[in-house]
Structure formats: structure tokens, C-alpha cells
Amino acid sequence: MLEFVNTLNGIIWSPALIYLCLGAGLFFSFFTRFVQVRHFREMWRLLFSGKSSDKGISSFQALAVSLSGRVGTGNIAGVAAAIGFGGPGAVFWMWVVAFFGAATAYIESTLAQIYKEEDEGLYRGGPAYYIEKALGQKWYAWLFAIATILATGLLLPTVQSNAIGAAVEQAFGAGDLVETAMGTYSATKIFTATGVVLILGFIIFGGVKRIAKFTEFVVPFMALAYIIIAMVIIALNITELPGILMLIVSDAFTPMAGIGAAIGWGVKRGVYSNEAGQGTGPHAAAAAEVQHPAQQGLVQSFSVYVDTLFVCTATALVILITGQYNVVGEGATMIQQNIANVDPNSPMFTQMALDSVFAGAGSPFVAVSLFFFAFTTILAYYFIAENNVTYINRHFHVPGLTFGLKVMIMAATLFGCLREANIVWSLGDIGVGLMAWLNIIGILIIFFIGRPAMKALKDYERQQKEKVSTYTFDPEALGIKNAGLWQKKLKK
């Protein structure tokens, strides 16, 4: 099974997808005139200006939900894997894909706002919705919806729960071995898996609003606490920081693991972490209550910065400054070895880095942080999968599909927590790759056909210059079709 999964993963994550992610980000950056730089102050203002409603969540809540999907295992174990397989230079390529990906995030999230719908009193949207309405291709929208349900409901939760189990086991010990029908596992992992699944079930059976409230409180707190600890470690080793930054930049172009490995792992783990272009962020963006679609596009663009340039960079600098990493080449050959041979796919590099400064406390802190990071990401995955189940049900109602999704994501969480890291990361990469292929191709075609996200940006910038007190959005006046919800709002 592992051999088949790795082969499929290699096909999906071929160099073509690597350069599609980078190329799309560069393309959208150029045509939006680097919206991610020009409107940085506006992004910050919008974060705290919006309010929620009975139908939608606030811009900040939408940011928190999407950040809960972005800020997860990828920021701890994912960064470690990028360094472990691609060398320190992979961090540079994570920065590159984040900077250009912020423009991609603006495009996809603005599209999600333009073509969102109201379903049972709540806003729904995402790539399946804008692919159908902007392209008129229902089969392609269905394909994305099915791929997303499989990815976020079955494949990706395994990665998050696996990291939780591995971190708790590393911090508190394995305990006794327990024989089960699925195999022999440590008591620590079994107790951890059981606890995570029970809490997950309680929250997902409570609905989307409960997810928004939970993430609004947890995500900013956990990200800030983690960054503060990382900053303390960097401050204690501040004299080494210039050398580490030089190492990252120089190794990006003359990498010890090879230029293909550095770019490949940097982009792969960068997209996994910040999700720009993957098609997950637009689901939360569509749920927001805003005056103009471009506003939420800008907020979601900012979330890419928070994820990669803040949280991922903090992890990378801590690992590199403390020297708690190895670099592994093809065939498991050791290119550089600084510590005992550990799995780069696990959070152990990060735990060992913090332990080297805060002996005995660093590893448990990472385990607790990773629980919140990864757990809220699983919640965000459910939110995304449920959106696509709703999309399918609006065309072809399948009784019990939502209930089946809840059972599936709980089973996937249990499976991932107990199994080895290599198999679950490969499964997760397949899920990310499938969604990225379908979504990026979709938004590129939409751009060439009608440029709705660009029209929305120009309209928003016009109203900014006019210094309006309340923004409005008239899709018909801009030549944007099938944006019925906004037409209704405009009439009201």
C-alpha cells in the first residue's frame, strides 16, 4: 500500500504542479499589480472592521477559520520535513510560494465571495460554486467537490492527528504496548487518539457556528504563544541569526539536497501549510459577511503572511539556530546529520529544538501547541468538506451524506493518530495535490474568460478613492453574471 501511495503521490506532485503553483502566484501578482503589497494596510484595517450576521461570520472569524486550516501540522512537522528533505534552502522557497501565493489567495477568495449562496440561513461557497457559476461546467465543479470531500474528509485529517499522536508520545513517553484489532500501538497513542476523536465529535455535531466561535478564540492565542516562545529562542541566539538567514538564502540556489529537492519540498510544504491555490481558504472566505467581495479576498491574502512568513519562519529559525535537524537525500542517504536519526515527517526536530533551550519543557509545549494547531485544522477540514457535501446535496440529495462525513472524518482522525508518519503524509500530499491541480486550473480559466476577481478589485479601489462610507457591489454593472446573492443584497 505504501509503495502504491508513494507512486501516486509522485505522479500528482510532479515538477508540473510545483511550477504551476509558483507560476500562478507570479501571474496573479503581476496582473493585480502585487495586491498583496499595495493593500497591506487595508488588509489590517479590514481584519477588525467587519461584523458577523445571522447568515455569515465576521471577516476576523473567517480569517480564524481559514487560519485554523492553514496554521497546523504544516507549520511544525511540515517545516521540519521541508528542511529534512530539501535542506535549509527549502525555507526560502516556502517564502517565495507564500509571497506570490498571497495574490492567488486574493483571487480564489474573492471569487468565493462573488459566487457564494445562501443555504438554510448560512452563506456557502468555494471552488465548486465558482467553477459552476463562472465557467458553467457542472461536471468540473462536481469533480472538485468529490476530490475535496475525499481530501479534507478522509486524507488530510490523518496527517494532523498523526502529528498530535507523535508529539504527545515524544513528550510523555510511549507507555505500555497494547494489542488491538488494528495492530499493536502504544498506550499513549491510543489514549490520545480516543480523546481527540471524542472532542472532535462533540464540536462537529454542534455545527459551523460553533467551529467559528471555537477557532476565533483558540487560533490567535495559540499562534501568538508559539511565536513568542520561538522569538525568545531566537533572541537568546541572536548573534547566529544573520548566519542562519545567509544559510537559507545561499542554500536555496546551491542546495545541499539539490536544487530540485529544495524547490520541490519548499513549494510542496509551503502550499500544504499556507494553502494558497489549494482551494481550501475560499470556503471560509465565502462564509464571511462583508460589504464587498474584494474585502474578504484581501483578508484571506493576509492569512498567507501570518501562516508562512510568521509561524513557519519562526519554526524554521528555531530548528536551524539550535542545529536540531538532519538532511536526508534520495534512498534515505544522510546528506547532513546533526542529531540522532529521526523521521523528518514528525514534529521531533521542533521538539528537540525547544528542548535544547528549555530542557524538559520544550517538548511538552510543542505537544500542547500542536494539539491546538492540528485539532483546529481538522475542524476546518470538516467545515470545508461539509460545504462540498452541501453543494452535492443541492443538485442530488443523498440521505445521510453529512452524517457519513462526520463518521468518516472521525475514523480518519483515529487511523492517522495511530499509524506511521510516512503513509499518512503521502496520503495528505495526494489530497493537497488533487485539490491544487483542479482549483488552480479552474481559477486561471476563469481569469481568462471573465476576470471577475480583477473587476471586483478595480471596483473596490474606485470606491476607496471616492472615500465612500459604505461599500457596495453591483455585479451586473461590472459585467459579472450568476452572482445572484449580491444582486439581491443590492436591491435590498
PLY file of the C-alpha trace (Angstrom):
ply
format ascii 1.0
element vertex 492
property float x
property float y
property float z
element edge 491
property int vertex1
property int vertex2
end_header
0.00 0.00 0.00
2.80 2.41 0.90
4.52 1.79 -2.44
1.29 2.47 -4.37
0.56 5.64 -2.37
4.11 6.96 -2.91
3.91 6.24 -6.65
0.59 8.08 -6.94
1.97 10.93 -4.85
4.98 11.20 -7.16
2.72 11.48 -10.21
0.47 14.15 -8.67
3.35 16.16 -7.20
5.42 16.12 -10.39
7.50 19.21 -11.25
4.50 20.38 -13.32
2.44 21.04 -10.15
5.40 22.67 -8.40
5.80 25.20 -11.20
2.05 25.59 -11.65
1.79 26.79 -8.03
4.72 29.18 -8.41
3.68 30.32 -11.89
0.07 31.02 -10.93
1.21 33.11 -7.95
3.60 35.12 -10.13
0.91 35.54 -12.82
-1.75 36.83 -10.41
0.80 39.05 -8.62
1.68 40.71 -11.93
-1.91 41.27 -13.08
-3.13 42.55 -9.69
-0.07 44.82 -9.54
1.05 42.98 -6.41
-2.15 43.43 -4.47
-0.53 41.64 -1.55
1.87 44.59 -1.13
-0.23 47.58 -2.26
-3.15 46.85 0.06
-1.29 45.61 3.14
-2.63 48.44 5.33
-6.15 47.82 4.08
-5.84 44.12 4.94
-5.01 45.05 8.51
-7.91 47.53 8.75
-10.43 45.04 7.38
-9.47 42.37 9.91
-11.29 44.15 12.72
-13.86 46.27 10.89
-16.41 43.64 9.83
-19.25 42.18 11.87
-20.98 38.83 11.79
-24.66 38.32 10.99
-27.27 35.59 11.31
-26.23 34.34 7.86
-22.48 34.86 7.91
-19.45 35.13 10.16
-17.23 38.20 10.53
-14.08 38.81 8.49
-12.00 38.04 11.56
-13.91 34.82 12.23
-13.49 33.82 8.58
-9.77 34.56 8.88
-9.63 32.47 12.07
-11.42 29.54 10.39
-9.11 29.68 7.37
-6.06 30.17 9.62
-7.14 27.12 11.59
-6.82 25.25 8.30
-3.54 26.93 7.39
-1.83 27.02 10.81
-1.49 23.35 11.61
0.91 20.44 11.39
2.49 22.02 8.32
3.90 24.80 10.50
5.72 22.39 12.81
6.18 18.97 11.22
5.83 20.33 7.68
8.66 22.84 8.11
10.80 20.11 9.66
10.12 17.88 6.64
10.96 20.69 4.20
14.34 21.16 5.91
14.87 17.43 6.44
14.34 16.50 2.78
15.10 19.76 0.95
17.79 21.35 3.15
17.73 24.83 4.74
17.19 26.37 1.28
13.69 24.90 1.17
12.65 27.59 3.69
13.46 30.27 1.10
11.17 28.60 -1.43
8.45 28.43 1.22
8.77 32.21 1.49
8.61 32.61 -2.28
5.47 30.50 -2.67
3.87 32.38 0.25
4.62 35.82 -1.19
3.30 35.03 -4.65
0.61 32.75 -3.22
-0.90 35.70 -1.35
-2.08 37.03 -4.74
-3.55 33.62 -5.61
-5.34 33.63 -2.24
-6.85 37.03 -3.09
-8.18 35.75 -6.44
-9.72 32.50 -5.17
-11.24 34.04 -2.03
-12.75 36.99 -3.93
-14.28 34.52 -6.40
-15.75 32.60 -3.46
-17.39 35.80 -2.18
-18.74 36.82 -5.59
-20.43 33.47 -6.26
-21.48 32.47 -2.73
-25.03 31.31 -1.98
-27.38 31.28 0.97
-28.28 27.79 2.22
-30.53 27.19 5.22
-29.79 30.66 6.55
-25.99 30.40 6.14
-23.57 31.53 3.45
-21.93 28.74 1.47
-19.35 28.85 -1.28
-15.98 27.73 -2.54
-14.35 26.48 -5.73
-17.20 24.10 -6.66
-19.61 27.04 -6.60
-17.46 29.47 -8.58
-16.40 26.82 -11.08
-20.06 26.07 -11.85
-21.20 29.70 -11.99
-18.21 31.34 -13.67
-17.29 28.50 -16.05
-20.67 26.85 -16.42
-19.02 23.43 -16.10
-21.01 21.42 -13.56
-19.01 18.24 -14.19
-15.79 20.02 -13.25
-17.42 21.53 -10.18
-18.63 18.08 -9.12
-15.15 16.68 -9.68
-13.66 19.30 -7.38
-16.38 18.76 -4.77
-15.78 14.99 -4.67
-11.99 15.44 -4.59
-12.33 17.93 -1.74
-14.59 15.67 0.32
-12.07 12.85 -0.06
-9.12 15.12 0.66
-10.46 17.09 3.64
-12.78 14.40 5.00
-10.50 11.37 4.67
-6.88 12.03 3.64
-5.75 15.28 5.29
-7.13 14.71 8.82
-4.81 11.70 9.15
-1.75 13.98 8.90
-2.95 16.32 11.62
-3.91 13.60 14.09
-0.69 11.69 13.37
1.35 14.71 14.41
-0.66 15.05 17.62
-0.05 11.40 18.50
3.67 11.58 17.65
4.20 14.79 19.63
2.40 13.51 22.73
4.34 10.24 22.59
7.66 12.11 22.22
6.81 14.44 25.12
5.35 11.99 27.64
6.67 8.59 26.58
5.05 5.66 24.81
3.84 3.74 27.84
2.82 0.09 27.55
2.14 -1.58 24.20
-1.49 -2.52 23.64
-2.77 -5.18 21.23
-5.76 -4.03 19.15
-7.67 -5.27 16.11
-5.75 -2.67 14.03
-2.35 -3.70 15.37
-0.08 -3.06 18.34
0.21 0.56 19.50
1.49 2.47 22.50
-0.98 3.25 25.27
-0.15 6.95 24.89
-1.23 6.99 21.25
-4.42 5.04 21.98
-5.47 7.41 24.79
-4.55 10.44 22.67
-6.48 9.17 19.64
-9.55 8.40 21.76
-9.54 11.84 23.38
-9.09 13.73 20.08
-11.90 11.79 18.37
-14.33 12.36 21.26
-13.68 16.13 21.37
-13.90 16.30 17.57
-17.28 14.56 17.58
-18.67 16.95 20.20
-17.73 20.02 18.16
-18.61 18.89 14.63
-22.05 17.72 15.72
-22.57 21.26 17.07
-22.47 22.99 13.66
-20.46 25.58 11.74
-21.16 28.46 14.13
-19.58 26.51 16.98
-16.49 25.92 14.81
-16.22 29.66 14.11
-16.52 30.59 17.81
-14.00 27.93 18.86
-11.39 28.93 16.27
-11.90 32.66 16.86
-10.70 32.16 20.43
-8.09 29.43 20.01
-6.22 30.28 16.79
-4.89 33.77 17.63
-3.94 32.66 21.15
-2.07 29.53 20.10
-0.25 31.24 17.21
0.85 34.15 19.40
2.07 31.90 22.23
4.04 29.75 19.82
5.64 32.75 18.09
6.60 34.34 21.44
8.42 31.18 22.55
10.17 30.99 19.17
11.18 34.67 19.44
12.67 34.03 22.89
14.84 31.24 21.47
15.91 33.41 18.54
16.70 36.32 20.91
18.86 34.04 23.07
20.83 33.12 19.94
20.57 36.46 18.13
24.25 36.53 17.12
23.66 33.42 15.00
20.62 34.83 13.18
22.49 36.61 10.33
24.42 33.43 9.56
21.22 31.35 9.55
19.48 33.77 7.17
22.54 33.66 4.88
22.44 29.86 5.03
18.77 29.80 3.99
19.34 32.16 1.03
22.59 30.59 -0.17
21.27 27.05 0.15
18.20 28.00 -1.90
20.38 28.27 -5.03
23.24 25.92 -4.23
21.35 23.43 -2.05
22.97 20.53 -0.30
19.93 18.38 -1.20
19.87 19.50 -4.85
18.00 22.38 -6.49
15.03 20.16 -7.36
14.72 18.92 -3.79
14.93 22.41 -2.28
12.33 23.92 -4.62
10.12 20.83 -4.62
9.97 20.41 -0.85
9.78 24.16 -0.24
6.81 24.56 -2.58
5.11 21.32 -1.53
5.28 22.09 2.18
4.63 25.78 1.53
1.37 25.03 -0.30
0.48 22.41 2.31
0.95 24.99 5.04
-0.42 28.26 3.62
-2.91 26.53 1.24
-2.74 29.34 -1.33
-4.25 27.95 -4.53
-5.25 24.69 -2.89
-8.89 25.74 -2.74
-9.49 25.33 0.99
-9.35 29.01 2.05
-12.22 30.11 -0.25
-14.72 28.05 1.76
-14.18 30.17 4.87
-13.98 33.33 2.76
-17.43 32.66 1.29
-18.95 32.38 4.77
-17.96 35.93 5.74
-20.37 38.88 5.95
-18.69 41.75 4.05
-19.78 44.84 2.13
-17.68 43.99 -0.94
-16.15 40.68 -2.19
-12.67 42.19 -2.56
-12.56 42.88 1.18
-12.52 39.20 2.12
-10.06 38.48 -0.67
-7.65 40.91 0.96
-8.20 39.43 4.43
-7.51 35.92 3.15
-4.41 37.16 1.37
-3.13 38.42 4.73
-3.63 34.97 6.28
-0.92 33.56 3.98
1.55 36.02 5.51
0.54 35.04 9.04
0.95 31.36 8.28
4.23 31.18 6.38
6.13 34.40 7.00
5.36 34.39 10.75
4.64 30.90 12.08
6.59 28.77 9.58
9.57 31.11 9.69
9.58 31.01 13.49
9.73 27.20 13.39
12.44 27.15 10.72
14.69 29.62 12.55
14.33 27.72 15.84
15.29 24.42 14.17
18.23 25.89 12.25
19.60 28.11 15.06
19.66 25.19 17.50
21.03 22.81 14.83
18.42 20.18 15.64
17.96 18.79 12.13
19.27 16.35 9.55
19.08 16.45 5.75
18.12 13.20 4.04
18.58 12.58 0.32
17.11 10.03 -2.08
17.20 6.45 -0.89
17.38 7.64 2.74
21.06 8.60 2.33
22.16 11.04 5.03
23.46 14.28 3.47
23.90 16.12 6.76
23.44 14.66 10.23
23.44 16.84 13.35
21.27 14.68 15.61
20.15 11.08 16.01
18.30 9.63 13.04
14.62 10.61 13.44
11.75 10.81 10.96
11.73 14.31 9.35
7.99 13.91 8.76
7.39 14.03 12.51
7.46 17.09 14.81
10.59 15.76 16.57
13.01 18.34 15.03
10.91 21.12 16.53
10.51 19.38 19.88
14.23 18.66 20.13
14.99 22.28 19.19
12.84 23.65 22.02
14.13 21.02 24.43
17.71 22.11 23.70
16.83 25.52 25.18
14.04 24.68 27.65
15.16 21.27 28.84
12.22 19.06 29.73
9.63 21.78 28.94
10.12 22.35 25.21
8.80 19.01 24.04
5.56 19.13 26.08
4.99 22.73 24.95
5.23 21.68 21.30
2.87 18.77 22.00
0.27 21.12 23.51
0.73 23.70 20.73
0.49 21.01 18.09
-2.71 19.68 19.62
-4.39 23.07 19.16
-2.78 23.71 15.76
-3.71 20.32 14.37
-7.08 19.95 16.07
-8.42 23.26 14.76
-7.14 22.28 11.32
-9.20 19.08 11.47
-12.23 21.23 12.36
-11.53 23.46 9.37
-11.28 20.36 7.16
-14.72 19.27 8.33
-16.10 22.75 7.61
-14.69 22.56 4.05
-15.89 19.00 3.42
-19.37 19.88 4.71
-19.54 22.81 2.28
-18.93 20.44 -0.61
-21.44 17.90 0.71
-23.97 20.75 0.75
-23.03 21.58 -2.84
-23.67 17.98 -3.93
-26.93 17.77 -1.96
-28.31 20.89 -3.65
-28.08 19.05 -7.00
-28.61 15.46 -5.99
-29.75 14.84 -2.42
-28.05 11.86 -0.77
-29.72 10.94 2.57
-27.26 10.69 5.45
-24.30 12.11 3.49
-23.49 14.73 6.14
-23.71 12.17 8.94
-21.50 9.82 6.93
-18.93 12.63 6.52
-18.81 13.13 10.30
-18.22 9.43 10.89
-15.59 9.33 8.12
-13.55 12.26 9.44
-13.63 10.81 12.97
-12.45 7.41 11.65
-9.70 9.10 9.59
-8.57 11.02 12.69
-8.36 7.78 14.69
-6.46 6.00 11.88
-3.97 8.83 11.43
-3.16 9.16 15.11
-2.16 5.50 15.33
-0.34 4.89 12.02
3.21 5.70 10.85
4.05 9.19 9.63
5.28 8.22 6.15
1.99 6.68 4.98
-0.25 9.48 6.31
1.93 12.29 4.90
1.84 10.63 1.49
-1.95 10.36 1.73
-2.16 14.01 2.76
0.03 15.13 -0.13
-2.28 13.32 -2.56
-5.24 15.24 -1.15
-3.46 18.61 -1.37
-2.19 17.89 -4.89
-5.57 16.84 -6.28
-7.27 19.97 -4.97
-4.45 22.26 -6.13
-4.47 20.89 -9.70
-8.24 21.28 -10.04
-8.51 24.68 -8.33
-5.55 26.48 -9.92
-6.53 25.37 -13.43
-10.09 26.49 -12.66
-9.19 29.99 -11.45
-6.79 30.51 -14.36
-9.53 29.64 -16.88
-11.99 31.90 -15.04
-9.43 34.72 -15.19
-9.05 34.43 -18.95
-12.81 34.13 -19.53
-14.19 36.99 -17.47
-11.71 38.30 -14.87
-14.40 38.71 -12.16
-11.89 38.98 -9.30
-9.98 41.70 -11.17
-13.20 43.61 -11.88
-14.08 43.41 -8.19
-10.62 44.73 -7.23
-10.85 47.71 -9.60
-14.37 48.47 -8.37
-13.21 48.37 -4.75
-10.21 50.60 -5.47
-12.53 53.09 -7.24
-14.76 53.30 -4.16
-11.68 53.67 -1.97
-10.60 56.71 -3.96
-14.12 58.15 -3.69
-13.92 57.59 0.10
-17.38 56.08 0.35
-18.77 55.43 3.82
-20.42 52.15 2.80
-19.11 49.92 0.03
-21.50 48.35 -2.48
-21.08 45.69 -5.14
-23.12 45.62 -8.34
-22.06 42.53 -10.34
-24.29 43.28 -13.34
-22.83 46.75 -13.75
-19.38 45.15 -13.82
-20.42 42.52 -16.35
-20.31 39.67 -13.83
-23.07 37.09 -14.29
-24.58 34.49 -11.91
-23.81 36.47 -8.74
-27.45 36.36 -7.67
-26.91 36.80 -3.93
-25.14 40.12 -4.41
-27.90 41.34 -6.75
-30.46 40.57 -4.04
-28.37 42.40 -1.42
-28.06 45.40 -3.72
-31.84 45.60 -4.26
-32.47 45.42 -0.51
0 1
1 2
2 3
3 4
4 5
5 6
6 7
7 8
8 9
9 10
10 11
11 12
12 13
13 14
14 15
15 16
16 17
17 18
18 19
19 20
20 21
21 22
22 23
23 24
24 25
25 26
26 27
27 28
28 29
29 30
30 31
31 32
32 33
33 34
34 35
35 36
36 37
37 38
38 39
39 40
40 41
41 42
42 43
43 44
44 45
45 46
46 47
47 48
48 49
49 50
50 51
51 52
52 53
53 54
54 55
55 56
56 57
57 58
58 59
59 60
60 61
61 62
62 63
63 64
64 65
65 66
66 67
67 68
68 69
69 70
70 71
71 72
72 73
73 74
74 75
75 76
76 77
77 78
78 79
79 80
80 81
81 82
82 83
83 84
84 85
85 86
86 87
87 88
88 89
89 90
90 91
91 92
92 93
93 94
94 95
95 96
96 97
97 98
98 99
99 100
100 101
101 102
102 103
103 104
104 105
105 106
106 107
107 108
108 109
109 110
110 111
111 112
112 113
113 114
114 115
115 116
116 117
117 118
118 119
119 120
120 121
121 122
122 123
123 124
124 125
125 126
126 127
127 128
128 129
129 130
130 131
131 132
132 133
133 134
134 135
135 136
136 137
137 138
138 139
139 140
140 141
141 142
142 143
143 144
144 145
145 146
146 147
147 148
148 149
149 150
150 151
151 152
152 153
153 154
154 155
155 156
156 157
157 158
158 159
159 160
160 161
161 162
162 163
163 164
164 165
165 166
166 167
167 168
168 169
169 170
170 171
171 172
172 173
173 174
174 175
175 176
176 177
177 178
178 179
179 180
180 181
181 182
182 183
183 184
184 185
185 186
186 187
187 188
188 189
189 190
190 191
191 192
192 193
193 194
194 195
195 196
196 197
197 198
198 199
199 200
200 201
201 202
202 203
203 204
204 205
205 206
206 207
207 208
208 209
209 210
210 211
211 212
212 213
213 214
214 215
215 216
216 217
217 218
218 219
219 220
220 221
221 222
222 223
223 224
224 225
225 226
226 227
227 228
228 229
229 230
230 231
231 232
232 233
233 234
234 235
235 236
236 237
237 238
238 239
239 240
240 241
241 242
242 243
243 244
244 245
245 246
246 247
247 248
248 249
249 250
250 251
251 252
252 253
253 254
254 255
255 256
256 257
257 258
258 259
259 260
260 261
261 262
262 263
263 264
264 265
265 266
266 267
267 268
268 269
269 270
270 271
271 272
272 273
273 274
274 275
275 276
276 277
277 278
278 279
279 280
280 281
281 282
282 283
283 284
284 285
285 286
286 287
287 288
288 289
289 290
290 291
291 292
292 293
293 294
294 295
295 296
296 297
297 298
298 299
299 300
300 301
301 302
302 303
303 304
304 305
305 306
306 307
307 308
308 309
309 310
310 311
311 312
312 313
313 314
314 315
315 316
316 317
317 318
318 319
319 320
320 321
321 322
322 323
323 324
324 325
325 326
326 327
327 328
328 329
329 330
330 331
331 332
332 333
333 334
334 335
335 336
336 337
337 338
338 339
339 340
340 341
341 342
342 343
343 344
344 345
345 346
346 347
347 348
348 349
349 350
350 351
351 352
352 353
353 354
354 355
355 356
356 357
357 358
358 359
359 360
360 361
361 362
362 363
363 364
364 365
365 366
366 367
367 368
368 369
369 370
370 371
371 372
372 373
373 374
374 375
375 376
376 377
377 378
378 379
379 380
380 381
381 382
382 383
383 384
384 385
385 386
386 387
387 388
388 389
389 390
390 391
391 392
392 393
393 394
394 395
395 396
396 397
397 398
398 399
399 400
400 401
401 402
402 403
403 404
404 405
405 406
406 407
407 408
408 409
409 410
410 411
411 412
412 413
413 414
414 415
415 416
416 417
417 418
418 419
419 420
420 421
421 422
422 423
423 424
424 425
425 426
426 427
427 428
428 429
429 430
430 431
431 432
432 433
433 434
434 435
435 436
436 437
437 438
438 439
439 440
440 441
441 442
442 443
443 444
444 445
445 446
446 447
447 448
448 449
449 450
450 451
451 452
452 453
453 454
454 455
455 456
456 457
457 458
458 459
459 460
460 461
461 462
462 463
463 464
464 465
465 466
466 467
467 468
468 469
469 470
470 471
471 472
472 473
473 474
474 475
475 476
476 477
477 478
478 479
479 480
480 481
481 482
482 483
483 484
484 485
485 486
486 487
487 488
488 489
489 490
490 491
